[in-house]
Amino acid sequence: MNTSAGALLNAMGSLECMAQGEQRQAAQSRADFKSKMSIAAKEARETRYWLRLTKDGNILSATIIDPLLEKNAQILRILTSIVKSTSENQ
């Protein structure tokens, strides 16, 4: 598969992160913020599923998907940390 498909997937992931940042700024309470970050974490897990499926189905090569999976893992760790620390500080 060509690199334009990988670039598209990468752009989609970046747009999702930007959208979550906008939602964070729009949070009206600590509980609302925690809820939005929990939803973002769920979306990251779903993205991981689709990336793995794309890789396992040989739709895109591992050279394209593996960096995206690593970026996804980083995002998921950050979101999980945010949710945990928000829960602890309530």
PyMOL commands that place a pseudoatom at each C-alpha (Angstrom):
pseudoatom trace, name=CA, resn=MET, resi=1, chain=A, elem=C, hetatm=0, pos=[0.000, 0.000, 0.000]
pseudoatom trace, name=CA, resn=ASN, resi=2, chain=A, elem=C, hetatm=0, pos=[1.305, 3.459, -0.725]
pseudoatom trace, name=CA, resn=THR, resi=3, chain=A, elem=C, hetatm=0, pos=[2.293, 6.009, 1.868]
pseudoatom trace, name=CA, resn=SER, resi=4, chain=A, elem=C, hetatm=0, pos=[-0.692, 8.233, 1.139]
pseudoatom trace, name=CA, resn=ALA, resi=5, chain=A, elem=C, hetatm=0, pos=[-2.921, 5.737, 2.968]
pseudoatom trace, name=CA, resn=GLY, resi=6, chain=A, elem=C, hetatm=0, pos=[-0.609, 5.854, 5.965]
pseudoatom trace, name=CA, resn=ALA, resi=7, chain=A, elem=C, hetatm=0, pos=[-0.565, 9.638, 5.856]
pseudoatom trace, name=CA, resn=LEU, resi=8, chain=A, elem=C, hetatm=0, pos=[-4.362, 9.649, 5.797]
pseudoatom trace, name=CA, resn=LEU, resi=9, chain=A, elem=C, hetatm=0, pos=[-4.557, 7.388, 8.857]
pseudoatom trace, name=CA, resn=ASN, resi=10, chain=A, elem=C, hetatm=0, pos=[-1.990, 9.528, 10.642]
pseudoatom trace, name=CA, resn=ALA, resi=11, chain=A, elem=C, hetatm=0, pos=[-3.936, 12.705, 9.848]
pseudoatom trace, name=CA, resn=MET, resi=12, chain=A, elem=C, hetatm=0, pos=[-7.167, 11.136, 11.083]
pseudoatom trace, name=CA, resn=GLY, resi=13, chain=A, elem=C, hetatm=0, pos=[-5.498, 10.263, 14.400]
pseudoatom trace, name=CA, resn=SER, resi=14, chain=A, elem=C, hetatm=0, pos=[-4.164, 13.806, 14.748]
pseudoatom trace, name=CA, resn=LEU, resi=15, chain=A, elem=C, hetatm=0, pos=[-7.582, 15.282, 14.017]
pseudoatom trace, name=CA, resn=GLU, resi=16, chain=A, elem=C, hetatm=0, pos=[-9.149, 13.049, 16.664]
pseudoatom trace, name=CA, resn=CYS, resi=17, chain=A, elem=C, hetatm=0, pos=[-6.634, 14.280, 19.254]
pseudoatom trace, name=CA, resn=MET, resi=18, chain=A, elem=C, hetatm=0, pos=[-7.331, 17.893, 18.332]
pseudoatom trace, name=CA, resn=ALA, resi=19, chain=A, elem=C, hetatm=0, pos=[-11.065, 17.296, 18.637]
pseudoatom trace, name=CA, resn=GLN, resi=20, chain=A, elem=C, hetatm=0, pos=[-10.584, 15.780, 22.088]
pseudoatom trace, name=CA, resn=GLY, resi=21, chain=A, elem=C, hetatm=0, pos=[-8.556, 18.830, 23.113]
pseudoatom trace, name=CA, resn=GLU, resi=22, chain=A, elem=C, hetatm=0, pos=[-11.407, 21.071, 22.046]
pseudoatom trace, name=CA, resn=GLN, resi=23, chain=A, elem=C, hetatm=0, pos=[-13.814, 18.976, 24.095]
pseudoatom trace, name=CA, resn=ARG, resi=24, chain=A, elem=C, hetatm=0, pos=[-11.506, 19.236, 27.102]
pseudoatom trace, name=CA, resn=GLN, resi=25, chain=A, elem=C, hetatm=0, pos=[-11.595, 23.025, 26.881]
pseudoatom trace, name=CA, resn=ALA, resi=26, chain=A, elem=C, hetatm=0, pos=[-15.377, 22.907, 26.677]
pseudoatom trace, name=CA, resn=ALA, resi=27, chain=A, elem=C, hetatm=0, pos=[-15.725, 20.763, 29.812]
pseudoatom trace, name=CA, resn=GLN, resi=28, chain=A, elem=C, hetatm=0, pos=[-18.079, 22.423, 32.274]
pseudoatom trace, name=CA, resn=SER, resi=29, chain=A, elem=C, hetatm=0, pos=[-17.056, 20.520, 35.402]
pseudoatom trace, name=CA, resn=ARG, resi=30, chain=A, elem=C, hetatm=0, pos=[-14.441, 18.093, 36.668]
pseudoatom trace, name=CA, resn=ALA, resi=31, chain=A, elem=C, hetatm=0, pos=[-16.904, 15.220, 36.177]
pseudoatom trace, name=CA, resn=ASP, resi=32, chain=A, elem=C, hetatm=0, pos=[-17.595, 16.384, 32.618]
pseudoatom trace, name=CA, resn=PHE, resi=33, chain=A, elem=C, hetatm=0, pos=[-13.854, 16.570, 31.927]
pseudoatom trace, name=CA, resn=LYS, resi=34, chain=A, elem=C, hetatm=0, pos=[-13.340, 13.045, 33.292]
pseudoatom trace, name=CA, resn=SER, resi=35, chain=A, elem=C, hetatm=0, pos=[-16.231, 11.777, 31.177]
pseudoatom trace, name=CA, resn=LYS, resi=36, chain=A, elem=C, hetatm=0, pos=[-14.810, 13.339, 28.021]
pseudoatom trace, name=CA, resn=MET, resi=37, chain=A, elem=C, hetatm=0, pos=[-11.351, 11.901, 28.685]
pseudoatom trace, name=CA, resn=SER, resi=38, chain=A, elem=C, hetatm=0, pos=[-12.882, 8.459, 29.340]
pseudoatom trace, name=CA, resn=ILE, resi=39, chain=A, elem=C, hetatm=0, pos=[-14.677, 8.660, 26.006]
pseudoatom trace, name=CA, resn=ALA, resi=40, chain=A, elem=C, hetatm=0, pos=[-11.430, 9.683, 24.311]
pseudoatom trace, name=CA, resn=ALA, resi=41, chain=A, elem=C, hetatm=0, pos=[-9.698, 6.640, 25.851]
pseudoatom trace, name=CA, resn=LYS, resi=42, chain=A, elem=C, hetatm=0, pos=[-12.463, 4.377, 24.548]
pseudoatom trace, name=CA, resn=GLU, resi=43, chain=A, elem=C, hetatm=0, pos=[-12.048, 5.915, 21.092]
pseudoatom trace, name=CA, resn=ALA, resi=44, chain=A, elem=C, hetatm=0, pos=[-8.299, 5.279, 21.273]
pseudoatom trace, name=CA, resn=ARG, resi=45, chain=A, elem=C, hetatm=0, pos=[-8.948, 1.627, 22.127]
pseudoatom trace, name=CA, resn=GLU, resi=46, chain=A, elem=C, hetatm=0, pos=[-11.324, 1.347, 19.176]
pseudoatom trace, name=CA, resn=THR, resi=47, chain=A, elem=C, hetatm=0, pos=[-8.734, 2.948, 16.916]
pseudoatom trace, name=CA, resn=ARG, resi=48, chain=A, elem=C, hetatm=0, pos=[-6.186, 0.377, 18.144]
pseudoatom trace, name=CA, resn=TYR, resi=49, chain=A, elem=C, hetatm=0, pos=[-8.629, -2.403, 17.201]
pseudoatom trace, name=CA, resn=TRP, resi=50, chain=A, elem=C, hetatm=0, pos=[-9.084, -1.054, 13.667]
pseudoatom trace, name=CA, resn=LEU, resi=51, chain=A, elem=C, hetatm=0, pos=[-5.354, -0.497, 13.191]
pseudoatom trace, name=CA, resn=ARG, resi=52, chain=A, elem=C, hetatm=0, pos=[-4.649, -4.092, 14.244]
pseudoatom trace, name=CA, resn=LEU, resi=53, chain=A, elem=C, hetatm=0, pos=[-7.390, -5.374, 11.978]
pseudoatom trace, name=CA, resn=THR, resi=54, chain=A, elem=C, hetatm=0, pos=[-5.962, -3.378, 9.084]
pseudoatom trace, name=CA, resn=LYS, resi=55, chain=A, elem=C, hetatm=0, pos=[-2.521, -4.821, 9.762]
pseudoatom trace, name=CA, resn=ASP, resi=56, chain=A, elem=C, hetatm=0, pos=[-3.696, -8.410, 10.299]
pseudoatom trace, name=CA, resn=GLY, resi=57, chain=A, elem=C, hetatm=0, pos=[-5.826, -8.264, 7.167]
pseudoatom trace, name=CA, resn=ASN, resi=58, chain=A, elem=C, hetatm=0, pos=[-2.826, -7.092, 5.137]
pseudoatom trace, name=CA, resn=ILE, resi=59, chain=A, elem=C, hetatm=0, pos=[-4.737, -3.997, 4.073]
pseudoatom trace, name=CA, resn=LEU, resi=60, chain=A, elem=C, hetatm=0, pos=[-1.732, -1.857, 4.985]
pseudoatom trace, name=CA, resn=SER, resi=61, chain=A, elem=C, hetatm=0, pos=[1.791, -3.007, 5.724]
pseudoatom trace, name=CA, resn=ALA, resi=62, chain=A, elem=C, hetatm=0, pos=[3.310, -3.229, 9.166]
pseudoatom trace, name=CA, resn=THR, resi=63, chain=A, elem=C, hetatm=0, pos=[5.727, -0.438, 8.227]
pseudoatom trace, name=CA, resn=ILE, resi=64, chain=A, elem=C, hetatm=0, pos=[2.746, 1.904, 8.001]
pseudoatom trace, name=CA, resn=ILE, resi=65, chain=A, elem=C, hetatm=0, pos=[0.638, 0.533, 10.856]
pseudoatom trace, name=CA, resn=ASP, resi=66, chain=A, elem=C, hetatm=0, pos=[3.304, -0.096, 13.510]
pseudoatom trace, name=CA, resn=PRO, resi=67, chain=A, elem=C, hetatm=0, pos=[4.226, 3.593, 14.002]
pseudoatom trace, name=CA, resn=LEU, resi=68, chain=A, elem=C, hetatm=0, pos=[0.525, 4.412, 14.232]
pseudoatom trace, name=CA, resn=LEU, resi=69, chain=A, elem=C, hetatm=0, pos=[0.021, 1.685, 16.831]
pseudoatom trace, name=CA, resn=GLU, resi=70, chain=A, elem=C, hetatm=0, pos=[2.887, 3.140, 18.864]
pseudoatom trace, name=CA, resn=LYS, resi=71, chain=A, elem=C, hetatm=0, pos=[1.436, 6.637, 18.654]
pseudoatom trace, name=CA, resn=ASN, resi=72, chain=A, elem=C, hetatm=0, pos=[-1.953, 5.212, 19.645]
pseudoatom trace, name=CA, resn=ALA, resi=73, chain=A, elem=C, hetatm=0, pos=[-0.388, 3.476, 22.653]
pseudoatom trace, name=CA, resn=GLN, resi=74, chain=A, elem=C, hetatm=0, pos=[1.180, 6.749, 23.768]
pseudoatom trace, name=CA, resn=ILE, resi=75, chain=A, elem=C, hetatm=0, pos=[-2.134, 8.579, 23.464]
pseudoatom trace, name=CA, resn=LEU, resi=76, chain=A, elem=C, hetatm=0, pos=[-3.934, 5.819, 25.357]
pseudoatom trace, name=CA, resn=ARG, resi=77, chain=A, elem=C, hetatm=0, pos=[-1.370, 5.946, 28.193]
pseudoatom trace, name=CA, resn=ILE, resi=78, chain=A, elem=C, hetatm=0, pos=[-1.814, 9.713, 28.473]
pseudoatom trace, name=CA, resn=LEU, resi=79, chain=A, elem=C, hetatm=0, pos=[-5.603, 9.523, 28.487]
pseudoatom trace, name=CA, resn=THR, resi=80, chain=A, elem=C, hetatm=0, pos=[-5.614, 6.686, 31.015]
pseudoatom trace, name=CA, resn=SER, resi=81, chain=A, elem=C, hetatm=0, pos=[-3.316, 8.694, 33.274]
pseudoatom trace, name=CA, resn=ILE, resi=82, chain=A, elem=C, hetatm=0, pos=[-5.586, 11.738, 32.998]
pseudoatom trace, name=CA, resn=VAL, resi=83, chain=A, elem=C, hetatm=0, pos=[-8.674, 9.712, 33.908]
pseudoatom trace, name=CA, resn=LYS, resi=84, chain=A, elem=C, hetatm=0, pos=[-6.916, 8.081, 36.884]
pseudoatom trace, name=CA, resn=SER, resi=85, chain=A, elem=C, hetatm=0, pos=[-5.516, 11.340, 38.236]
pseudoatom trace, name=CA, resn=THR, resi=86, chain=A, elem=C, hetatm=0, pos=[-8.874, 13.085, 37.805]
pseudoatom trace, name=CA, resn=SER, resi=87, chain=A, elem=C, hetatm=0, pos=[-10.522, 10.266, 39.752]
pseudoatom trace, name=CA, resn=GLU, resi=88, chain=A, elem=C, hetatm=0, pos=[-7.947, 10.480, 42.543]
pseudoatom trace, name=CA, resn=ASN, resi=89, chain=A, elem=C, hetatm=0, pos=[-8.293, 14.258, 42.877]
pseudoatom trace, name=CA, resn=GLN, resi=90, chain=A, elem=C, hetatm=0, pos=[-12.069, 14.360, 43.182]
for i in range(1, 90): cmd.bond("trace and resi %d" % i, "trace and resi %d" % (i + 1))
show_as sticks, trace
zoom trace
